Amino acid sequence: MARPRRSNRGAEFAKREFEQKIVEIKRVTRVVAGGKRMRFRALVVIGDKKGRVGVGLRKGTDVSEAVNKAVTAAKKTMRLVKLVNDTIPHETKFKFKSSVVFLKPAQPGTGVIAGGAIRSVLDLAGVKNVLSKMLGSSNKVNNVMATYLALSKMRSKEEVLESKK
């Protein structure tokens, strides 16, 4: 008698702790004596949409390996973002290498007004209303890092008042 086949349809899938977004995958080459060695570089942003966000940039021999490495790196770089009424506490301008990112809080109902690379970081951080502008370079890696660092440097109203004392 044949054994009944098992299926995974009834199994509960474990909900992932963080949502992830692959911002960029590039094929990179290294020239060696025997020719060219190709690898893939993945830029991944992860977040819980509740104020925690991380960025990872790693290389691997294939796309899935690069993405997995980048997700692991992003989990190690998680930062808490200060949010006030689903927006950022104050406007900021942050420079990372040649990219400059300008972020400004917005009224409820405005939405996320941001370019592709910046939008992924803001969405996964849980920012729902913000105005932004990319100045300088349009390099995705630098813009993502500038946004990530700008969000991590945000200070709440209490911290600003405390530092002035």
NORRAGI-V165293 format. One record per pair of residues at least 24 apart in sequence whose ideal C-beta (glycine too) atoms are under 10 Angstrom apart, sorted by the first residue. I is the first residue (numbers start at 1). GAP is how many residues later the second one is. D is the distance in Angstrom with one decimal. If there is no record, write none. Layout:
# NORRAGI-V165293
I|GAP|D + I|GAP|D
This chain:
# NORRAGI-V165293
16|30|9.1 + 16|32|9.7 + 16|55|9.9 + 17|29|8.9 + 17|31|7.1 + 17|35|9.7 + 17|58|8.6 + 18|27|9.7 + 18|28|4.3 + 18|29|6.0 + 18|30|5.4 + 18|31|9.0 + 18|34|7.6 + 18|35|8.9 + 18|36|7.7 + 18|53|8.4 + 18|56|8.1 + 18|57|7.3 + 18|60|8.3 + 18|106|7.9 + 19|26|9.1 + 19|27|6.8 + 19|28|6.2 + 19|29|7.1 + 19|30|6.6 + 19|104|8.7 + 19|105|6.0 + 20|24|5.8 + 20|25|7.1 + 20|26|4.5 + 20|27|8.2 + 20|34|9.5 + 20|36|9.2 + 20|47|8.3 + 20|50|8.9 + 20|51|5.9 + 20|54|7.5 + 20|55|9.7 + 20|100|9.8 + 20|104|7.9 + 21|24|5.1 + 21|25|7.6 + 21|26|8.3 + 21|98|9.3 + 21|99|4.6 + 21|100|8.7 + 21|102|7.6 + 21|103|6.2 + 22|41|9.1 + 22|44|9.6 + 22|45|6.2 + 22|48|8.1 + 22|49|9.2 + 22|98|8.9 + 23|32|8.7 + 23|34|9.3 + 23|47|9.5 + 23|93|7.8 + 23|94|5.9 + 23|95|10.0 + 23|96|9.7 + 23|97|5.3 + 23|98|8.4 + 23|117|5.8 + 23|118|8.3 + 23|120|9.3 + 23|121|5.9 + 24|33|8.9 + 24|92|9.6 + 24|93|7.9 + 24|96|9.8 + 24|115|9.7 + 24|116|4.9 + 24|117|7.1 + 24|120|8.4 + 25|38|5.9 + 25|41|7.0 + 25|42|7.5 + 25|45|9.4 + 26|33|9.3 + 26|40|9.3 + 26|114|9.3 + 26|115|9.3 + 27|36|9.1 + 28|31|6.7 + 28|38|9.7 + 30|29|9.7 + 37|24|9.0 + 38|24|9.7 + 39|26|9.1 + 39|27|7.4 + 40|24|9.0 + 40|25|7.7 + 40|26|4.4 + 40|27|8.5 + 41|25|6.3 + 41|28|9.9 + 41|29|8.5 + 41|100|8.9 + 42|24|3.9 + 42|25|4.7 + 42|26|8.6 + 42|27|7.4 + 42|28|4.3 + 42|29|8.5 + 42|31|9.6 + 43|24|9.7 + 43|27|6.7 + 43|31|9.5 + 43|74|8.5 + 43|77|9.4 + 43|97|6.4 + 43|98|5.7 + 43|101|6.3 + 43|102|9.3 + 44|24|9.3 + 44|25|9.0 + 44|26|3.9 + 44|27|5.5 + 44|28|9.5 + 44|29|8.0 + 44|30|5.5 + 44|76|9.4 + 44|100|9.6 + 45|25|9.2 + 45|26|9.8 + 45|29|6.8 + 45|72|9.0 + 45|74|10.0 + 45|75|5.0 + 45|76|5.4 + 45|77|9.7 + 45|78|8.7 + 45|79|5.4 + 45|80|8.8 + 45|99|6.5 + 45|102|9.2 + 45|103|7.8 + 46|24|9.0 + 46|25|6.2 + 46|26|10.0 + 46|27|9.7 + 46|28|4.5 + 46|29|6.7 + 46|31|9.3 + 46|32|7.8 + 46|78|6.5 + 47|27|8.9 + 47|31|8.4 + 47|32|9.8 + 47|34|8.6 + 47|73|9.0 + 47|74|7.8 + 47|75|9.3 + 47|76|7.7 + 47|77|2.9 + 47|78|5.3 + 47|79|7.0 + 47|80|9.9 + 48|30|8.9 + 48|76|7.8 + 48|77|8.9 + 48|78|7.3 + 49|74|7.4 + 49|75|6.3 + 49|76|7.5 + 49|77|4.3 + 49|78|9.2 + 49|79|9.1 + 50|30|9.6 + 50|31|9.3 + 50|33|8.5 + 50|75|8.8 + 50|76|5.1 + 51|28|9.2 + 51|29|5.8 + 51|30|4.9 + 51|31|7.5 + 51|32|5.3 + 51|74|6.6 + 51|75|5.2 + 51|76|8.9 + 51|100|9.4 + 52|26|5.4 + 52|27|7.1 + 52|28|5.8 + 52|29|7.1 + 52|72|8.8 + 52|73|7.5 + 52|74|8.0 + 53|24|9.1 + 53|25|7.0 + 53|26|6.3 + 53|27|8.6 + 53|28|6.0 + 53|67|9.7 + 53|68|6.2 + 53|69|8.7 + 53|70|9.4 + 53|71|5.4 + 53|72|4.1 + 53|73|8.0 + 53|74|9.3 + 53|94|9.2 + 53|95|6.7 + 53|98|6.7 + 53|99|8.4 + 54|24|4.1 + 54|25|6.8 + 54|67|9.7 + 54|70|8.7 + 54|71|9.7 + 54|94|8.0 + 55|24|9.0 + 55|65|9.6 + 55|66|7.2 + 55|69|9.6 + 55|86|9.1 + 55|89|5.8 + 55|90|6.5 + 55|92|8.8 + 55|93|4.8 + 55|94|9.2 + 57|84|6.3 + 57|87|8.4 + 57|88|8.3 + 74|50|9.8 + 74|74|9.8 + 77|71|8.2 + 77|75|9.4 + 78|74|9.9 + 79|46|8.8 + 79|69|7.3 + 79|70|8.8 + 79|72|7.1 + 79|73|4.2 + 79|74|9.5 + 79|75|9.8 + 80|45|9.5 + 80|71|9.4 + 80|72|8.0 + 80|74|9.7 + 81|40|9.4 + 81|41|9.2 + 81|43|9.9 + 81|44|4.7 + 81|45|7.1 + 81|46|7.3 + 81|67|9.2 + 81|69|9.8 + 81|70|4.6 + 81|71|7.0 + 81|73|6.5 + 82|69|8.3 + 82|70|9.2 + 82|71|9.6 + 82|72|4.6 + 82|73|6.7 + 82|74|4.9 + 82|75|9.3 + 82|76|9.8 + 82|77|8.2 + 83|42|7.8 + 83|43|6.1 + 83|44|6.6 + 83|45|8.7 + 83|68|9.4 + 83|71|8.6 + 83|73|9.3 + 84|70|9.4 + 84|72|7.3 + 84|73|7.7 + 85|43|8.9 + 85|44|7.9 + 86|24|9.9 + 86|40|7.5 + 86|41|6.9 + 86|42|3.9 + 86|43|5.6 + 86|44|9.0 + 87|25|9.7 + 87|35|9.9 + 87|40|6.3 + 87|41|6.9 + 87|42|4.4 + 87|43|5.7 + 87|44|9.4 + 88|34|8.7 + 88|37|9.1 + 88|39|6.2 + 88|41|8.9 + 88|42|5.9 + 88|43|9.8 + 88|44|9.7 + 88|62|8.7 + 88|63|7.3 + 88|66|5.8 + 89|65|5.7 + 89|66|6.9 + 89|67|5.6 + 89|68|6.4 + 89|69|9.8 + 89|70|9.0 + 89|71|8.4 + 90|64|7.1 + 90|65|7.5 + 90|66|9.1 + 90|67|8.3 + 90|70|7.8 + 91|39|9.6 + 91|40|8.6 + 91|41|10.0 + 92|57|10.0 + 92|58|5.2 + 92|59|8.6 + 92|61|7.0 + 92|62|6.8 + 92|63|9.5 + 93|40|9.1 + 93|42|8.2 + 93|53|9.6 + 93|57|7.9 + 94|51|9.4 + 94|52|5.2 + 94|53|7.7 + 94|54|9.3 + 94|55|5.8 + 94|56|3.5 + 94|57|8.8 + 94|58|9.6 + 94|59|6.8 + 94|60|9.9 + 95|40|8.8 + 95|41|7.6 + 95|47|9.5 + 95|51|6.8 + 95|54|9.3 + 95|55|9.2 + 96|40|9.4 + 96|41|9.3 + 96|43|9.6 + 96|45|9.2 + 96|46|5.5 + 96|47|8.0 + 96|48|9.0 + 96|49|4.8 + 96|50|3.7 + 96|51|8.6 + 96|52|8.6 + 96|53|5.9 + 96|54|8.4 + 97|39|8.6 + 97|40|7.2 + 97|42|7.8 + 97|44|8.8 + 97|45|4.9 + 97|46|9.8 + 97|48|7.8 + 97|49|8.0 + 98|37|9.8 + 98|38|5.1 + 98|39|4.1 + 98|40|9.8 + 98|41|7.2 + 98|44|6.4 + 98|48|9.7 + 99|35|6.9 + 99|36|7.7 + 99|37|5.1 + 99|38|4.5 + 99|39|8.0 + 99|40|6.1 + 99|41|9.3 + 99|42|8.7 + 99|43|3.8 + 99|44|4.9 + 99|45|9.0 + 99|46|7.7 + 99|47|4.8 + 99|48|9.0 + 100|33|8.6 + 100|34|7.6 + 100|35|4.0 + 100|36|4.5 + 100|37|8.3 + 100|42|9.4 + 100|43|9.1 + 100|46|6.9 + 100|50|9.8 + 101|31|6.7 + 101|32|7.6 + 101|33|6.1 + 101|34|7.4 + 101|35|8.8 + 101|41|9.1 + 101|42|6.3 + 101|43|9.3 + 101|44|9.2 + 101|45|4.1 + 101|46|5.1 + 101|47|9.4 + 101|48|8.7 + 101|49|5.6 + 101|50|9.6 + 102|29|8.3 + 102|30|6.4 + 102|31|4.4 + 102|32|8.0 + 102|33|6.3 + 102|44|9.7 + 102|48|8.8 + 103|24|8.6 + 103|27|6.0 + 103|28|7.5 + 103|29|5.1 + 103|30|8.4 + 103|43|9.6 + 103|44|7.4 + 103|47|5.8 + 103|48|7.7 + 103|51|8.6 + 104|26|6.9 + 104|27|4.4 + 104|28|7.2 + 104|29|8.3 + 105|24|7.3 + 105|25|6.5 + 105|26|7.8 + 106|24|5.4 + 106|25|5.1 + 106|26|9.4 + 107|24|9.8 + 114|29|9.8 + 114|33|8.3 + 115|25|9.4 + 115|28|7.4 + 115|32|9.8 + 116|24|7.7 + 116|27|8.9 + 116|28|9.8 + 117|24|8.3 + 117|25|8.8 + 117|26|4.4 + 117|27|5.1 + 117|28|9.6 + 117|29|9.3 + 117|30|7.5 + 118|25|5.9 + 118|26|7.5 + 118|28|8.3 + 118|29|4.8 + 118|30|9.7 + 118|32|9.5 + 119|28|9.1 + 120|24|7.3 + 120|27|8.8 + 121|24|9.2 + 121|25|9.3 + 121|26|4.4 + 121|27|5.6 + 121|29|9.2 + 121|30|7.0 + 122|25|6.9 + 122|26|10.0 + 122|29|7.8 + 125|26|5.8 + 125|27|9.7 + 127|24|7.8
